[in-house]
C-alpha cells in the first residue's frame, strides 16, 4: 500500500511540475487569478442570466436552471472529492 501511495505522489508531483513548467505564459498569469475567483463568477452570472432571460424569455429558464444546478453540483462534488483524498 505504501508503494502505491509513493507512486501516486510521484505522479502528482510530476504532473504539477509539467503543468507549471510548460503551460506558463503571461496571458494565463493574468487570466487565471480572475477566472478562479468565485465572486467574479457570481458577478458574471448575475449579469448574464438577466440578459439571457430578457433576450430569450421563459424558453431560457429551464436551460439556465439546469446550468446553475450543474455548476453547483460539480462544485459540491469537487469539494467533497478534494476532502476525501485530502487534497487542499
SULGIUR-V434530 format. One line per field, one symbol per residue. ss: DSSP state (h for helix, s for strand, l for the rest). psi: psi as a letter, one per 20 degrees, with the letter a starting at -180 (. if undefined). burial: I if it has 24 or more other C-alpha atoms within 12 Angstrom, else O. A space follows every 10 residues. Layout:
BEGIN
ss: ???
psi: ???
burial: ???
END
This chain:
BEGIN
ss: lhhhhhhhhh hhhhhhhhhh hhlllhhhhh hhhhhllhhh hhhhhhhhhh hhhhhhhhhh hhhhhhhhhh hhhhhhhhhh hhhhllll
psi: ghhgghghhg gggggghggi hhjprhghhg hghghjohhh ggggghhhgh gghhhibihi ghggghgggg gghhggghgg hghgjlp.
burial: OOOOOOOOOO OOOOOOOOOO OOOOOOOOOO OOOOOOOOOO OOOOOOOOIO OOOOOOOOOO OOOOOOOOOO OOOOOOOOOO OOOOOOOO
END
